Structure formats: structure tokens, C-alpha cells
């Protein structure tokens, strides 16, 4: 009996399956090629759904294959800017698919890492306004999930936490066919594609930064996606801040059941938020600032409410320091939607509403107030 009681008092770490990459030969000195050693640690962890631990250092790696139930973990030390700190996984192959491959890795977790690509993007948007960014034809993604272009056979549930992904020629995080995901307290910045590309279903996306990507901050498609997009900072992306659109041009795979709440959209080159063919969703309590084309764009949406948001126009380094946007909201072909009680105080250059019509009779667009920026502000 005493022995059994003693076992109950033992700390969980005494029986935890932790695998230190250094024990498998990884150097983490920024010079050695560490892919083979880290993969050995990942393979060992796969046998028991263990955790692969990275001490602080720079590990030169590519195409690391993660198995189901495995966690990659380090102490997060990264900051907003592109500085390298803490556990850095440095991409060391331009021919790779990605830095970390979580395809078929059901229940995988990535926690506390900084993934750094080989194509620095910092400052590029301030330097150029066109789409010719001299990016390679072959794009490498930071974290990749791809079930052969199809949906996952069942809920894969990847979790990305306290992780930063930057400077990849492709997407920071590419989830293609993902069933259910959690992304929180992370940053996807300065990537040549989107910060996150999502083709799939449900998820939680909260307390993240999507910044300075040459595509959109977060781009999502397909249907039945019950996604809570909450308290995120979405800024300075060359395309849209948040883009949600149908995958197949409106043939039944709409973005649906989105809850966009408490986010800050700032200085995105196109619209801060773009919904195309989205159904049964709400956009509430967000702040929009100096979006390039419009603060909010809704096209062909059904059962969507946009209520209680606020925005302001100002100058941006996009479009030769123009005062943007010209229009607060652009609305087209809405059905059973409510767009009301939004505030655009000095929120546009020319007019509050770009209403292109085609709405159903039960769509309500009213009580949105705003003022244009003063001529003095636009000087």
C-alpha cells in the first residue's frame, strides 16, 4: 500500500516521454545540418506520442516529418520584429516543401518555436507597390499540412501555440484539407504567401499577429467552417487582412459560421476584411484602420451580420502614401444580412458606403454613421 501511495505522489515528469534533440546528435549551433538528428528524435517520439524538446539554439533543418500525437516544444523567446531568439528552426534547403510537415499528424502540437525561412521580407512592402517581388518559382512553406489535396479523413486537430513563422517564400502556415485546428498566441509575418492559408473546417484562431505578409494575413475557404477568429492583430499585409471566400466559385462550398470578434485590422493593402459567398457569420466589435481599398467588403453573403465595428482612415505607405480608404464599406448582392450601427469617424476619404445593390428585400443596411477625413488631415 505504501508503494502504491508513493507512485501517486511521483511527479508526472518522472514518467513523461521527452526526447531532447541533442541526445540524437542535433547541434543547434547554426552551422551543422540538423535535419537527420531532429528526425531521429521525432521518430523516437512517434512510438509513444512523446514530446521532442529543443534547447535554445539555431537548428538548420527542412522537411521534418511529424507523427500523430507528437509535440515539438521549446521556450518561446521571439519578439515582434524579425530578430532571431530562443529556439530557431532555420530553413536550410530551397528545394524543400516546408520546414515542418504535419500532414497525417493527427493531434500534433508545435509550441514555443521560431521558424525562419530563407527569403527575408522585412521592409519590402515599404519599398515596392507592385506584385513583382522576385520570389522563387518553387515556394517553401513554414508549416505544412496537405492530405493530398483532399480533406482529412477525420479530425486532425493540430495545435500551434507561442510560435513564430517568418521569411518563407510560401505561406507561413498552410493547412490544406484540415478538419479542426487551434492557432493561438503566435505570429505569422513577412512571408511571401499568406500568413496562414486554410482550406478546411473548424478551428479557434485567437490572440495572434498576422503581419507583413505579401499575400493576405489569413486566407480561408471551404464550408462548414465553425471558426472563432478572436482578438487578432492583422496588419500591413499586401493583399487582404482576413479573406474568407468559397473554394469553388460559389458551387456549395461556402465559408460559414465565422465569428470575427475583437480584432484590429490595420494598414492592409486591399480590404481589412473580405467576405465572398460567406453564410451564417458575424463580424462584431472590431477596429479597422487605413485599409487600402475599403475597410470591409461583403460580396454575395447570406445570413451575415456586421454590427458595432469602428474604423478610421489615414495615410499609409501603400499607394504612395495616399489617404485611404476612399470608401468605408463595399456591399454587393447580400441576402438576409444586417449591416448597421458601424461607426466610420473620419473613416474614409470620399464616402462611407459603396453599395452596388442586388440585395434581398430582407437585408438591412442602416444606422451606419461616419465622416470623411478633413482636407487638413489629408495634406
C-alpha positions as CSV (number, residue, x, y, z in Angstrom):
1,X,0.0,0.0,0.0
2,X,2.8,2.4,0.8
3,X,4.4,1.7,-2.5
4,X,1.2,2.4,-4.4
5,X,0.7,5.7,-2.5
6,X,4.3,6.7,-3.3
7,X,3.6,6.2,-7.0
8,X,0.7,8.5,-6.8
9,X,2.9,11.2,-5.4
10,X,5.6,10.9,-8.1
11,X,5.7,14.0,-10.4
12,X,4.3,13.4,-13.9
13,X,7.6,14.4,-15.4
14,X,9.2,11.3,-13.9
15,X,7.3,9.2,-16.4
16,X,6.9,11.7,-19.3
17,X,8.2,10.7,-22.7
18,X,10.5,13.6,-23.5
19,X,13.2,13.4,-26.2
20,X,15.9,16.1,-26.3
21,X,17.2,16.6,-29.8
22,X,20.7,16.9,-28.5
23,X,20.6,13.3,-27.4
24,X,20.1,12.4,-31.0
25,X,23.0,14.4,-32.3
26,X,21.5,17.8,-33.1
27,X,24.0,20.6,-32.6
28,X,21.8,23.8,-32.7
29,X,24.8,25.9,-33.5
30,X,23.5,27.5,-36.7
31,X,26.2,25.7,-38.7
32,X,25.6,21.9,-38.6
33,X,22.8,20.3,-40.7
34,X,20.4,19.1,-38.0
35,X,17.6,17.6,-40.1
36,X,18.6,13.9,-39.7
37,X,19.2,14.2,-35.9
38,X,16.0,16.0,-35.3
39,X,14.1,13.5,-37.4
40,X,15.5,10.7,-35.3
41,X,14.1,12.4,-32.2
42,X,10.7,12.8,-33.9
43,X,10.7,9.1,-34.9
44,X,11.5,8.1,-31.4
45,X,8.7,10.2,-30.0
46,X,6.3,8.7,-32.6
47,X,6.4,5.4,-30.8
48,X,4.8,6.8,-27.6
49,X,3.2,10.1,-28.6
50,X,6.1,11.9,-26.9
51,X,7.5,15.4,-26.8
52,X,10.5,16.5,-28.7
53,X,12.4,19.1,-26.8
54,X,14.6,21.8,-28.3
55,X,17.0,23.7,-26.1
56,X,17.7,27.3,-27.2
57,X,19.8,27.4,-30.4
58,X,19.6,27.6,-34.2
59,X,18.8,24.3,-35.9
60,X,19.3,24.1,-39.7
61,X,16.5,21.8,-40.9
62,X,14.0,21.1,-43.6
63,X,11.1,18.8,-44.3
64,X,10.8,17.5,-40.7
65,X,8.0,14.9,-40.7
66,X,5.9,14.8,-37.6
67,X,3.8,11.8,-36.5
68,X,0.4,11.7,-34.8
69,X,0.3,12.8,-31.1
70,X,3.8,14.3,-31.1
71,X,4.7,17.7,-29.7
72,X,7.6,19.9,-30.8
73,X,8.4,22.2,-27.9
74,X,10.8,25.0,-26.9
75,X,10.8,28.0,-24.6
76,X,9.4,31.0,-26.7
77,X,11.8,34.0,-26.8
78,X,10.8,35.6,-30.1
79,X,9.6,39.2,-30.4
80,X,7.5,41.1,-33.0
81,X,10.4,42.0,-35.2
82,X,12.4,39.6,-37.3
83,X,15.2,39.1,-34.7
84,X,16.2,35.5,-34.1
85,X,16.0,34.4,-30.5
86,X,15.2,31.2,-28.5
87,X,14.7,28.1,-30.4
88,X,15.2,28.8,-34.1
89,X,14.4,26.3,-36.8
90,X,16.3,27.7,-39.8
91,X,15.3,26.5,-43.2
92,X,18.4,25.2,-45.0
93,X,17.1,24.0,-48.4
94,X,15.5,26.0,-51.2
95,X,14.2,22.7,-52.7
96,X,12.2,21.6,-49.6
97,X,8.5,21.6,-49.3
98,X,8.5,23.1,-45.9
99,X,10.3,23.3,-42.6
100,X,7.8,21.2,-40.6
101,X,5.4,18.7,-42.3
102,X,2.3,17.8,-40.1
103,X,0.4,16.0,-42.9
104,X,-1.4,13.0,-41.4
105,X,-0.1,14.0,-38.0
106,X,-3.3,13.8,-36.0
107,X,-3.1,15.6,-32.7
108,X,0.3,17.2,-33.4
109,X,1.4,20.3,-31.4
110,X,4.1,22.9,-32.1
111,X,4.8,25.1,-29.2
112,X,7.4,27.8,-28.5
113,X,9.4,27.7,-31.7
114,X,10.6,30.3,-34.2
115,X,10.7,29.1,-37.8
116,X,12.8,31.2,-40.1
117,X,12.8,30.9,-43.9
118,X,15.5,32.0,-46.3
119,X,13.7,34.9,-48.1
120,X,13.7,38.0,-45.8
121,X,10.6,40.1,-46.5
122,X,11.1,42.8,-43.9
123,X,10.7,46.2,-45.4
124,X,9.8,45.0,-48.9
125,X,6.3,46.4,-48.8
126,X,7.6,49.8,-48.0
127,X,9.9,49.7,-50.9
128,X,7.6,48.5,-53.7
129,X,4.0,48.6,-54.7
130,X,3.6,46.1,-57.5
131,X,3.4,42.3,-57.2
132,X,6.9,41.6,-58.7
133,X,8.7,40.5,-55.6
134,X,11.4,38.4,-57.3
135,X,10.2,35.3,-55.4
136,X,11.3,31.9,-56.5
137,X,9.1,29.7,-58.6
138,X,9.2,27.0,-56.0
139,X,7.7,28.2,-52.7
140,X,8.7,26.7,-49.4
141,X,6.1,26.9,-46.5
142,X,6.9,27.2,-42.9
143,X,4.4,24.5,-41.5
144,X,2.6,22.3,-44.0
145,X,-0.5,20.1,-43.7
146,X,-1.6,18.6,-47.0
147,X,-3.8,15.4,-47.3
148,X,-3.2,15.0,-51.0
149,X,-5.5,17.9,-51.8
150,X,-8.4,16.3,-50.0
151,X,-10.0,16.7,-46.7
152,X,-8.5,14.9,-43.7
153,X,-10.3,11.5,-43.1
154,X,-11.1,12.6,-39.6
155,X,-10.4,15.4,-37.2
156,X,-6.6,16.1,-37.2
157,X,-6.7,18.8,-34.6
158,X,-3.2,20.4,-35.0
159,X,-2.3,23.0,-32.3
160,X,0.1,25.9,-33.0
161,X,1.0,27.9,-29.8
162,X,3.5,30.6,-28.9
163,X,5.2,30.0,-32.3
164,X,6.5,32.5,-34.9
165,X,6.8,31.7,-38.6
166,X,8.6,34.2,-40.8
167,X,10.5,34.8,-44.0
168,X,9.3,31.8,-46.0
169,X,8.8,32.2,-49.7
170,X,5.5,30.4,-49.4
171,X,2.8,30.5,-46.7
172,X,3.8,30.8,-43.0
173,X,1.3,28.0,-42.2
174,X,-0.5,26.1,-44.9
175,X,-3.4,23.9,-43.8
176,X,-4.9,22.1,-46.9
177,X,-7.8,19.8,-46.0
178,X,-7.6,20.5,-42.3
179,X,-10.6,19.3,-40.2
180,X,-10.1,21.2,-37.0
181,X,-7.2,23.4,-35.8
182,X,-6.2,25.7,-32.9
183,X,-3.8,28.6,-33.5
184,X,-3.1,31.0,-30.6
185,X,-0.5,33.4,-29.2
186,X,1.5,33.1,-32.4
187,X,2.8,35.3,-35.2
188,X,2.9,34.7,-38.9
189,X,4.9,37.5,-40.5
190,X,7.0,38.6,-43.5
191,X,6.1,35.5,-45.7
192,X,5.9,35.5,-49.4
193,X,2.5,33.9,-49.5
194,X,-0.3,34.3,-46.9
195,X,0.5,34.3,-43.2
196,X,-2.0,31.4,-43.0
197,X,-3.7,29.6,-45.8
198,X,-6.6,27.4,-44.6
199,X,-8.7,25.1,-46.7
200,X,-10.9,23.1,-44.3
201,X,-13.3,23.2,-41.5
202,X,-13.4,24.2,-37.8
203,X,-11.0,26.0,-35.6
204,X,-10.0,28.5,-33.0
205,X,-7.8,31.4,-34.0
206,X,-7.1,33.8,-31.1
207,X,-4.5,36.3,-29.9
208,X,-2.3,36.1,-32.9
209,X,-0.4,38.5,-35.2
210,X,-0.7,38.2,-39.0
211,X,1.7,40.9,-40.2
212,X,3.6,42.0,-43.2
213,X,2.9,39.0,-45.5
214,X,2.9,39.5,-49.3
215,X,-0.4,37.7,-49.6
216,X,-3.2,38.0,-47.0
217,X,-2.8,37.8,-43.3
218,X,-5.3,34.9,-43.1
219,X,-7.0,33.3,-46.1
220,X,-9.7,30.7,-45.7
221,X,-12.0,28.7,-47.9
222,X,-14.4,25.7,-48.0
223,X,-17.6,25.2,-46.0
224,X,-18.9,24.1,-42.6
225,X,-16.0,26.1,-41.0
226,X,-17.1,27.0,-37.5
227,X,-14.2,29.3,-36.8
228,X,-13.8,31.7,-33.9
229,X,-11.4,34.5,-35.1
230,X,-10.9,36.4,-31.9
231,X,-8.6,39.2,-30.6
232,X,-6.1,39.0,-33.5
233,X,-3.8,41.8,-34.8
234,X,-3.9,41.7,-38.7
235,X,-1.7,44.4,-40.2
236,X,0.4,45.5,-43.1
237,X,-0.4,42.6,-45.4
238,X,0.0,43.2,-49.1
239,X,-3.4,41.7,-50.0
240,X,-6.3,41.3,-47.5
241,X,-6.2,41.2,-43.7
242,X,-8.8,38.4,-43.4
243,X,-10.1,36.8,-46.6
244,X,-12.9,34.2,-46.4
245,X,-14.2,33.0,-49.8
246,X,-15.8,30.0,-51.4
247,X,-13.3,27.4,-52.7
248,X,-15.1,26.6,-55.9
249,X,-16.7,29.9,-57.0
250,X,-20.0,29.5,-55.2
251,X,-20.9,25.9,-56.0
252,X,-21.8,25.0,-52.5
253,X,-18.6,25.2,-50.5
254,X,-19.1,28.5,-48.8
255,X,-17.2,29.9,-45.8
256,X,-19.7,29.5,-43.0
257,X,-20.2,30.1,-39.3
258,X,-17.4,32.6,-38.7
259,X,-17.3,34.7,-35.6
260,X,-14.9,37.6,-36.1
261,X,-14.7,39.5,-32.8
262,X,-12.4,42.0,-31.1
263,X,-9.7,42.1,-33.8
264,X,-7.6,45.0,-35.0
265,X,-7.2,45.3,-38.8
266,X,-4.6,47.9,-39.7
267,X,-2.9,49.0,-43.0
268,X,-3.8,46.1,-45.2
269,X,-3.2,46.9,-48.9
270,X,-6.7,45.7,-50.1
271,X,-9.6,45.4,-47.6
272,X,-9.2,44.8,-43.9
273,X,-11.9,42.1,-44.1
274,X,-13.2,40.5,-47.3
275,X,-16.2,38.0,-47.2
276,X,-17.2,36.4,-50.5
277,X,-20.1,33.9,-50.6
278,X,-19.9,33.6,-46.8
279,X,-23.0,32.5,-44.9
280,X,-24.3,32.5,-41.2
281,X,-21.4,34.5,-39.8
282,X,-20.9,37.6,-37.6
283,X,-18.4,40.5,-37.6
284,X,-18.7,42.4,-34.3
285,X,-16.6,44.8,-32.2
286,X,-13.6,45.1,-34.5
287,X,-11.4,48.1,-35.3
288,X,-10.4,48.9,-38.9
289,X,-7.7,51.4,-39.7
290,X,-6.3,52.7,-43.1
291,X,-7.2,49.7,-45.3
292,X,-6.2,50.3,-48.9
293,X,-9.3,49.7,-50.9
294,X,-12.1,49.5,-48.2
295,X,-12.3,48.7,-44.6
296,X,-14.9,45.9,-45.2
297,X,-16.0,44.2,-48.4
298,X,-19.1,41.8,-48.5
299,X,-20.0,40.1,-51.7
300,X,-22.8,37.5,-52.2
301,X,-23.1,36.8,-48.4
302,X,-26.2,35.3,-46.7
303,X,-27.2,35.4,-43.1
304,X,-24.2,37.6,-42.1
305,X,-24.3,40.4,-39.5
306,X,-21.8,43.2,-39.4
307,X,-22.5,45.2,-36.3
308,X,-20.7,47.5,-33.9
309,X,-17.4,47.9,-35.7
310,X,-15.4,51.2,-35.9
311,X,-12.8,52.5,-38.4
312,X,-10.6,55.4,-39.3
313,X,-8.8,56.4,-42.4
314,X,-5.3,57.8,-42.6
315,X,-2.2,57.8,-44.6
316,X,-0.4,54.6,-45.5
317,X,2.9,53.6,-47.1
318,X,0.9,51.7,-49.7
319,X,-0.2,53.6,-52.8
320,X,2.4,56.4,-52.5
321,X,1.2,57.5,-49.1
322,X,-2.4,58.0,-50.2
323,X,-5.1,58.8,-47.6
324,X,-7.1,55.5,-47.5
325,X,-9.6,54.1,-47.9
326,X,-11.7,56.1,-50.4
327,X,-14.8,54.0,-49.3
328,X,-15.6,52.7,-45.9
329,X,-17.6,49.6,-46.9
330,X,-18.4,47.9,-50.3
331,X,-21.6,45.8,-50.3
332,X,-22.8,43.6,-53.2
333,X,-25.7,41.0,-53.6
334,X,-26.4,40.4,-49.9
335,X,-29.3,38.2,-48.7
336,X,-30.8,38.2,-45.2
337,X,-27.9,40.3,-43.9
338,X,-27.7,43.1,-41.3
339,X,-25.1,45.8,-41.7
340,X,-25.8,48.5,-39.1
341,X,-24.5,50.5,-36.2
342,X,-21.0,50.7,-37.5
343,X,-19.0,53.9,-36.9
344,X,-16.7,55.5,-39.5
345,X,-15.4,58.6,-37.7
346,X,-13.0,60.1,-40.2
347,X,-13.2,56.7,-41.6
348,X,-12.9,57.3,-45.4
349,X,-11.7,59.7,-48.0
350,X,-14.8,60.0,-50.2
351,X,-17.9,58.2,-49.0
352,X,-19.0,55.8,-46.3
353,X,-20.8,53.2,-48.4
354,X,-20.1,51.7,-51.8
355,X,-23.4,50.0,-52.2
356,X,-23.5,48.1,-55.5
357,X,-27.0,46.7,-54.9
358,X,-28.5,43.3,-55.7
359,X,-29.6,42.8,-52.1
360,X,-32.7,40.8,-50.9
361,X,-35.6,42.7,-49.5
362,X,-34.9,41.4,-46.0
363,X,-31.4,42.8,-45.9
364,X,-31.0,45.7,-43.5
365,X,-28.3,48.4,-44.2
366,X,-28.9,51.3,-41.9
367,X,-27.7,53.5,-39.0
368,X,-24.1,53.3,-40.1
369,X,-22.5,56.7,-39.3
370,X,-19.3,58.4,-40.4
371,X,-17.5,61.4,-41.5
372,X,-14.8,61.8,-44.1
373,X,-11.3,62.9,-43.2
374,X,-10.8,66.6,-43.2
375,X,-8.8,68.3,-46.0
376,X,-6.2,69.3,-43.4
377,X,-5.8,65.6,-42.4
378,X,-5.2,64.6,-46.0
379,X,-2.4,67.1,-46.6
